Amino acid sequence: MANPNEHLKNFHRKVPEGDERERLVCRDCGFIAYENPRIIAGAVVEHEGKILLCRRAIYPQKGKWTIPAGFMEIGETPAEGAAREAYEEATAQIEIRDLLAIYSVTHISQVHMMFRARLKSPEFSPGIESLEVALFDWDEIPRDDLAFPSVHWVLNHYREAEGKSGFAPFTNPT
């Protein structure tokens, strides 16, 4: 297997002139390879009062439940990314309603942009990254089997925002 970091073999870490942070800098030309946070786009998807959850077929947290969410792709908006992820993970066509929350997950250099959405139709099935998908009543959500802290946060914020519009997006709980 080829070295996934082969393209960085001529880079070293140093503080470039005019900067204050250590960066990856090419030894030959001085090109700076900035390392920036990754953006996760996802949605709490509702249908007839129930929430769509996906049981992960991949690591990390394989076998745990999550909302449809994942890394944004180049050339898409966060809302488009959330809709694409819902299709990839649950073959669900969704309608984005509004931005629900923005979470900073600094220990893994991620920003999570989470939306409220609804199913366009009740048809869905597991996508390639899901073992199963299901709609859950609020009291049936498998809270002990949720994959990530941000899934707990966004579900609680979804509940807090029920019936509201025009609010500022929620952020990390304290």
BELURMO-V248232 format. One record per residue. N is the residue number from 1. RES is the residue in one small letter. PSI is psi in whole degrees, -180 to 180 (none if undefined). NEAR is the number of other ideal C-beta (glycine too) atoms within 12 Angstrom. Layout:
n: <N & N>
res: <RES & RES>
psi: <PSI & PSI>
near: <NEAR & NEAR>
This chain:
n: <1 & 2 & 3 & 4 & 5 & 6 & 7 & 8 & 9 & 10 & 11 & 12 & 13 & 14 & 15 & 16 & 17 & 18 & 19 & 20 & 21 & 22 & 23 & 24 & 25 & 26 & 27 & 28 & 29 & 30 & 31 & 32 & 33 & 34 & 35 & 36 & 37 & 38 & 39 & 40 & 41 & 42 & 43 & 44 & 45 & 46 & 47 & 48 & 49 & 50 & 51 & 52 & 53 & 54 & 55 & 56 & 57 & 58 & 59 & 60 & 61 & 62 & 63 & 64 & 65 & 66 & 67 & 68 & 69 & 70 & 71 & 72 & 73 & 74 & 75 & 76 & 77 & 78 & 79 & 80 & 81 & 82 & 83 & 84 & 85 & 86 & 87 & 88 & 89 & 90 & 91 & 92 & 93 & 94 & 95 & 96 & 97 & 98 & 99 & 100 & 101 & 102 & 103 & 104 & 105 & 106 & 107 & 108 & 109 & 110 & 111 & 112 & 113 & 114 & 115 & 116 & 117 & 118 & 119 & 120 & 121 & 122 & 123 & 124 & 125 & 126 & 127 & 128 & 129 & 130 & 131 & 132 & 133 & 134 & 135 & 136 & 137 & 138 & 139 & 140 & 141 & 142 & 143 & 144 & 145 & 146 & 147 & 148 & 149 & 150 & 151 & 152 & 153 & 154 & 155 & 156 & 157 & 158 & 159 & 160 & 161 & 162 & 163 & 164 & 165 & 166 & 167 & 168 & 169 & 170 & 171 & 172 & 173 & 174>
res: <m & a & n & p & n & e & h & l & k & n & f & h & r & k & v & p & e & g & d & e & r & e & r & l & v & c & r & d & c & g & f & i & a & y & e & n & p & r & i & i & a & g & a & v & v & e & h & e & g & k & i & l & l & c & r & r & a & i & y & p & q & k & g & k & w & t & i & p & a & g & f & m & e & i & g & e & t & p & a & e & g & a & a & r & e & a & y & e & e & a & t & a & q & i & e & i & r & d & l & l & a & i & y & s & v & t & h & i & s & q & v & h & m & m & f & r & a & r & l & k & s & p & e & f & s & p & g & i & e & s & l & e & v & a & l & f & d & w & d & e & i & p & r & d & d & l & a & f & p & s & v & h & w & v & l & n & h & y & r & e & a & e & g & k & s & g & f & a & p & f & t & n & p & t>
psi: <135 & 151 & 120 & -16 & 18 & -38 & -13 & 8 & -25 & 12 & 150 & 162 & 130 & 166 & 111 & 155 & 134 & 5 & 170 & -5 & 149 & 134 & 167 & 120 & 134 & 131 & -29 & -52 & -11 & 4 & 136 & 122 & 92 & 139 & 113 & 159 & 152 & 147 & 129 & 132 & 134 & 176 & 142 & 111 & 125 & 146 & 118 & 43 & 1 & 157 & 133 & 124 & 152 & 133 & 121 & 134 & 1 & 161 & 153 & 161 & 36 & 135 & -11 & 162 & 146 & 168 & 159 & 122 & 157 & -177 & 135 & 154 & 157 & 137 & 9 & 154 & 163 & -40 & -41 & -39 & -43 & -42 & -41 & -44 & -39 & -37 & -44 & -39 & -25 & 13 & 34 & 132 & 122 & 159 & 117 & 132 & -59 & 169 & 124 & -44 & 153 & 117 & 139 & 118 & 77 & -30 & -17 & 17 & 52 & 150 & 126 & 123 & 113 & 136 & 163 & 140 & 167 & 153 & 137 & -30 & 159 & 12 & 126 & 161 & 164 & 132 & -174 & -26 & 6 & 139 & -39 & 161 & 148 & 157 & 134 & 134 & 155 & -44 & -10 & -6 & 128 & 74 & -33 & -12 & 24 & 142 & -39 & 153 & -38 & -24 & -42 & -47 & -50 & -35 & -42 & -40 & -35 & -47 & -42 & -31 & -2 & 131 & 0 & 153 & 165 & 23 & 157 & 143 & 145 & 161 & -177 & 134 & 154 & none>
near: <4 & 7 & 8 & 8 & 11 & 10 & 13 & 18 & 15 & 16 & 24 & 19 & 17 & 17 & 14 & 20 & 10 & 9 & 15 & 8 & 15 & 16 & 23 & 25 & 24 & 19 & 15 & 10 & 10 & 18 & 17 & 22 & 23 & 15 & 15 & 13 & 20 & 21 & 30 & 35 & 40 & 50 & 50 & 47 & 46 & 34 & 29 & 14 & 16 & 22 & 39 & 47 & 44 & 47 & 29 & 32 & 24 & 21 & 10 & 13 & 21 & 17 & 19 & 27 & 35 & 46 & 48 & 45 & 46 & 38 & 25 & 26 & 19 & 10 & 8 & 18 & 18 & 31 & 27 & 22 & 33 & 44 & 34 & 31 & 42 & 42 & 32 & 31 & 39 & 45 & 26 & 37 & 25 & 39 & 21 & 32 & 26 & 26 & 31 & 42 & 40 & 27 & 34 & 23 & 26 & 12 & 11 & 17 & 16 & 27 & 27 & 44 & 39 & 48 & 40 & 37 & 36 & 28 & 31 & 21 & 14 & 20 & 16 & 29 & 20 & 24 & 26 & 18 & 30 & 35 & 25 & 24 & 36 & 25 & 25 & 28 & 15 & 19 & 11 & 15 & 27 & 24 & 20 & 10 & 23 & 27 & 35 & 27 & 22 & 35 & 37 & 28 & 30 & 46 & 38 & 26 & 31 & 36 & 23 & 19 & 26 & 19 & 10 & 17 & 12 & 10 & 18 & 14 & 27 & 31 & 22 & 23 & 16 & 5>
